[in-house]
Amino acid sequence: MREYLNADGHANTVRLLQDVFKGPICVIEGDSDRKVYIRLFDRQQVRHVCAGPFVKAVVQRLNATATAGVFGIMDADFCRLDGNCSSTDNLFLTDYHDLEVELLFSGAFSKALDELGSEEKLKQATGDKGVDALREVLLGAAAPLGALRWLNKLNSYRLDFEKIDFSKFIDATSLVGDTTRMCNLVCQRSEQYNLIQSTPTEVAIVLDGNPDQKQLCCGHDMVEVMGLTLRKCWGSKNASDVSEERLSQSLRLAYSKEDFTATLLYQALRNWQQAHPDYRLFVEE
């Protein structure tokens, strides 16, 4: 039933919860986010409401009625590249494109590699550059698709990115992607045949502008690429062992409070807590 609620419905859910709960309420996008934040906040003090794509609208509606003790967290997506990030009171954004990118650029990434990767293959892949070199590989492989996603948003192309087979346009050994093949695949499955010829050039133009890849790349895409690498050049896992779902779960479980406290998002939430002394978000060590 929850998926059919609109922003007003989710705002009313928050108000009903406040009838029985007097602590702070965090409005988030989905259950995967909840699984991370429930471990980072004081679970005795904070409740979560999943509002899907309506987080911003829900917070704005609650702000308009001066509803106390409510704040929202949502993925930044492309807003920093667009230059139009929200300045809505009580609404906070992830440091990077989305929460999964946050996980990949935390200690959780190294922990997942230790568990799932081949020590020998990882040494060969990193050389003397360390684990950051592997993150850069994932960014580079996912950036063309991130650019296409951004173009889709900017130009309302109506492209369908669901259940893409990354192995059809990214080589599992070299991790070099074929942008033309990628665009062809996405445009054909979306029945946007008129875009097949133009989108590879458009993607190249976006990438030539050197956008911040941590803001451009979708975490889901990076995790999919990570799964490809762990099947061949970083490890020898079966596809089912390193599916996007399994890897995302591993990263969520490995993400620590120490990782979170290093983010700008955490500092913004600490500032919110200080400005609202009647509400406590974190367990004080």
C-alpha positions as semicolon CSV with decimal commas, in nm:
position;residue;x (nm);y (nm);z (nm)
1;M;0,000;0,000;0,000
2;R;0,284;0,240;0,084
3;E;0,406;0,257;-0,276
4;Y;0,075;0,414;-0,377
5;L;0,100;0,704;-0,132
6;N;0,185;1,049;-0,262
7;A;0,369;1,325;-0,074
8;D;0,058;1,421;0,124
9;G;0,000;1,059;0,221
10;H;0,355;1,018;0,349
11;A;0,334;1,350;0,536
12;N;0,018;1,226;0,707
13;T;0,200;0,903;0,796
14;V;0,462;1,112;0,976
15;R;0,195;1,308;1,162
16;L;0,020;0,988;1,271
17;L;0,349;0,848;1,394
18;Q;0,403;1,160;1,601
19;D;0,079;1,085;1,787
20;V;0,249;0,784;1,948
21;F;0,619;0,870;1,918
22;K;0,779;1,190;2,044
23;G;1,134;1,147;1,913
24;P;1,286;1,266;1,582
25;I;1,156;1,116;1,258
26;C;1,382;1,069;0,956
27;V;1,218;1,065;0,612
28;I;1,423;0,859;0,367
29;E;1,383;0,720;0,018
30;G;1,376;0,344;0,064
31;D;1,429;0,038;0,276
32;S;1,793;-0,009;0,173
33;D;1,863;0,338;0,314
34;R;1,677;0,248;0,633
35;K;1,897;-0,058;0,679
36;V;2,203;0,168;0,687
37;Y;2,071;0,460;0,891
38;I;1,900;0,248;1,155
39;R;2,245;0,136;1,269
40;L;2,394;0,486;1,260
41;F;2,127;0,673;1,453
42;D;2,019;0,603;1,810
43;R;1,756;0,339;1,734
44;Q;1,580;0,407;2,063
45;Q;1,532;0,772;1,967
46;V;1,487;0,788;1,589
47;R;1,214;0,644;1,368
48;H;1,221;0,623;0,989
49;V;0,954;0,676;0,724
50;C;1,029;0,563;0,367
51;A;0,879;0,807;0,116
52;G;1,038;0,697;-0,213
53;P;1,080;0,988;-0,455
54;F;0,871;1,219;-0,234
55;V;1,126;1,290;0,041
56;K;1,176;1,654;-0,053
57;A;0,804;1,718;-0,102
58;V;0,719;1,551;0,230
59;V;0,973;1,761;0,421
60;Q;0,845;2,077;0,251
61;R;0,486;1,998;0,348
62;L;0,585;1,933;0,709
63;N;0,794;2,251;0,716
64;A;0,489;2,446;0,595
65;T;0,291;2,330;0,898
66;A;0,586;2,385;1,136
67;T;0,595;2,015;1,223
68;A;0,879;1,975;1,472
69;G;1,133;1,696;1,497
70;V;1,129;1,584;1,134
71;F;1,418;1,581;0,890
72;G;1,486;1,413;0,557
73;I;1,783;1,250;0,387
74;M;1,791;1,192;0,013
75;D;2,043;1,107;-0,257
76;A;2,207;1,408;-0,419
77;D;2,171;1,240;-0,760
78;F;2,278;1,496;-1,024
79;C;2,186;1,812;-0,834
80;R;2,544;1,923;-0,776
81;L;2,624;1,880;-1,145
82;D;2,304;2,065;-1,232
83;G;2,385;2,338;-0,980
84;N;2,037;2,327;-0,829
85;C;2,068;2,137;-0,501
86;S;1,780;2,199;-0,264
87;S;1,815;2,448;0,019
88;T;1,503;2,314;0,189
89;D;1,515;2,341;0,568
90;N;1,553;2,007;0,748
91;L;1,655;1,828;0,427
92;F;2,002;1,677;0,385
93;L;2,185;1,523;0,089
94;T;2,443;1,249;0,056
95;D;2,799;1,371;-0,003
96;Y;2,818;1,195;-0,338
97;H;2,563;1,089;-0,603
98;D;2,388;0,841;-0,375
99;L;2,430;0,630;-0,065
100;E;2,594;0,341;-0,251
101;V;2,872;0,570;-0,376
102;E;2,918;0,677;-0,013
103;L;2,961;0,310;0,083
104;L;3,213;0,247;-0,195
105;F;3,422;0,544;-0,083
106;S;3,432;0,425;0,277
107;G;3,610;0,152;0,465
108;A;3,324;-0,080;0,369
109;F;3,476;-0,118;0,022
110;S;3,805;-0,258;0,151
111;K;3,623;-0,494;0,387
112;A;3,409;-0,629;0,104
113;L;3,715;-0,682;-0,114
114;D;3,894;-0,865;0,168
115;E;3,598;-1,099;0,197
116;L;3,518;-1,155;-0,170
117;G;3,831;-1,078;-0,371
118;S;4,144;-1,275;-0,452
119;E;4,445;-1,141;-0,261
120;E;4,678;-1,217;-0,552
121;K;4,451;-1,066;-0,817
122;L;4,386;-0,756;-0,608
123;K;4,760;-0,701;-0,562
124;Q;4,807;-0,724;-0,937
125;A;4,522;-0,480;-0,995
126;T;4,634;-0,217;-0,744
127;G;5,011;-0,235;-0,783
128;D;5,151;0,025;-0,545
129;K;4,849;0,256;-0,579
130;G;4,632;0,097;-0,310
131;V;4,259;0,047;-0,294
132;D;4,181;0,395;-0,430
133;A;4,304;0,273;-0,768
134;L;4,024;0,015;-0,768
135;R;3,766;0,282;-0,689
136;E;3,893;0,484;-0,984
137;V;3,852;0,179;-1,207
138;L;3,487;0,148;-1,101
139;L;3,427;0,518;-1,158
140;G;3,583;0,507;-1,502
141;A;3,377;0,205;-1,607
142;A;3,050;0,346;-1,472
143;A;3,099;0,707;-1,591
144;P;2,965;0,662;-1,949
145;L;2,640;0,515;-1,819
146;G;2,626;0,789;-1,557
147;A;2,660;1,044;-1,835
148;L;2,377;0,880;-2,028
149;R;2,159;0,883;-1,717
150;W;2,232;1,253;-1,673
151;L;2,151;1,325;-2,036
152;N;1,828;1,132;-1,993
153;K;1,734;1,358;-1,702
154;L;1,837;1,681;-1,873
155;N;1,670;1,605;-2,205
156;S;1,375;1,388;-2,095
157;Y;1,480;1,104;-2,325
158;R;1,259;0,847;-2,150
159;L;1,532;0,582;-2,145
160;D;1,486;0,261;-1,950
161;F;1,785;0,166;-1,733
162;E;1,626;-0,123;-1,545
163;K;1,801;-0,464;-1,540
164;I;2,084;-0,373;-1,776
165;D;2,330;-0,653;-1,856
166;F;2,662;-0,477;-1,799
167;S;2,860;-0,767;-1,946
168;K;2,721;-0,676;-2,288
169;F;2,918;-0,352;-2,306
170;I;3,195;-0,377;-2,042
171;D;3,484;-0,619;-2,086
172;A;3,520;-0,818;-1,763
173;T;3,900;-0,842;-1,798
174;S;4,000;-0,492;-1,904
175;L;3,691;-0,315;-1,762
176;V;3,690;-0,101;-2,074
177;G;3,340;-0,016;-2,186
178;D;3,201;0,025;-2,535
179;T;2,997;0,346;-2,523
180;T;2,837;0,293;-2,861
181;R;2,722;-0,055;-2,768
182;M;2,594;0,073;-2,434
183;C;2,389;0,350;-2,596
184;N;2,257;0,110;-2,857
185;L;2,149;-0,136;-2,588
186;V;1,972;0,123;-2,372
187;C;1,806;0,306;-2,662
188;Q;1,681;-0,014;-2,826
189;R;1,532;-0,158;-2,509
190;S;1,368;0,181;-2,448
191;E;1,237;0,194;-2,806
192;Q;1,405;0,530;-2,853
193;Y;1,563;0,438;-3,185
194;N;1,608;0,800;-3,291
195;L;1,868;0,843;-3,015
196;I;2,096;0,553;-3,113
197;Q;2,319;0,763;-3,341
198;S;2,342;1,079;-3,131
199;T;2,384;0,957;-2,773
200;P;2,742;0,818;-2,802
201;T;2,862;1,162;-2,912
202;E;2,660;1,331;-2,639
203;V;2,809;1,099;-2,375
204;A;3,160;1,176;-2,503
205;I;3,093;1,550;-2,476
206;V;2,977;1,511;-2,116
207;L;3,286;1,311;-2,022
208;D;3,518;1,554;-2,202
209;G;3,389;1,818;-1,960
210;N;3,550;1,624;-1,673
211;P;3,250;1,625;-1,437
212;D;3,305;1,507;-1,081
213;Q;3,261;1,132;-1,126
214;K;3,151;1,083;-0,766
215;Q;2,853;1,304;-0,848
216;L;2,802;1,160;-1,198
217;C;2,819;0,785;-1,132
218;C;2,524;0,594;-0,992
219;G;2,626;0,365;-0,706
220;H;2,410;0,085;-0,845
221;D;2,614;0,092;-1,168
222;M;2,945;0,090;-0,979
223;V;2,835;-0,208;-0,772
224;E;2,732;-0,392;-1,088
225;V;3,079;-0,331;-1,234
226;M;3,234;-0,443;-0,906
227;G;3,045;-0,770;-0,944
228;L;3,195;-0,820;-1,291
229;T;3,546;-0,761;-1,160
230;L;3,507;-1,004;-0,870
231;R;3,412;-1,278;-1,115
232;K;3,734;-1,244;-1,314
233;C;4,004;-0,982;-1,267
234;W;3,964;-0,916;-0,891
235;G;3,842;-1,259;-0,787
236;S;3,687;-1,587;-0,900
237;K;3,336;-1,567;-0,761
238;N;3,022;-1,702;-0,921
239;A;2,783;-1,440;-1,059
240;S;2,524;-1,523;-0,792
241;D;2,778;-1,463;-0,513
242;V;2,855;-1,110;-0,632
243;S;2,520;-0,994;-0,764
244;E;2,432;-0,629;-0,716
245;E;2,193;-0,725;-0,438
246;R;2,449;-0,937;-0,251
247;L;2,728;-0,682;-0,290
248;S;2,507;-0,395;-0,177
249;Q;2,413;-0,595;0,130
250;S;2,781;-0,665;0,205
251;L;2,869;-0,298;0,172
252;R;2,581;-0,190;0,397
253;L;2,684;-0,438;0,667
254;A;3,049;-0,330;0,647
255;Y;2,971;0,043;0,672
256;S;3,063;0,163;1,019
257;K;2,979;0,459;1,240
258;E;3,340;0,569;1,196
259;D;3,287;0,578;0,820
260;F;2,971;0,783;0,866
261;T;3,127;1,037;1,102
262;A;3,380;1,125;0,830
263;T;3,105;1,255;0,599
264;L;2,969;1,604;0,548
265;L;2,622;1,458;0,590
266;Y;2,705;1,350;0,944
267;Q;2,832;1,696;1,033
268;A;2,517;1,856;0,894
269;L;2,304;1,622;1,103
270;R;2,509;1,698;1,414
271;N;2,443;2,067;1,350
272;W;2,070;1,991;1,319
273;Q;2,079;1,807;1,651
274;Q;2,252;2,101;1,820
275;A;1,988;2,338;1,679
276;H;1,709;2,109;1,806
277;P;1,818;2,016;2,160
278;D;1,489;1,842;2,236
279;Y;1,577;1,569;1,986
280;R;1,868;1,328;1,996
281;L;1,995;1,153;1,683
282;F;2,313;0,981;1,796
283;V;2,427;0,771;2,087
284;E;2,689;0,977;2,263
285;E;3,006;0,777;2,318
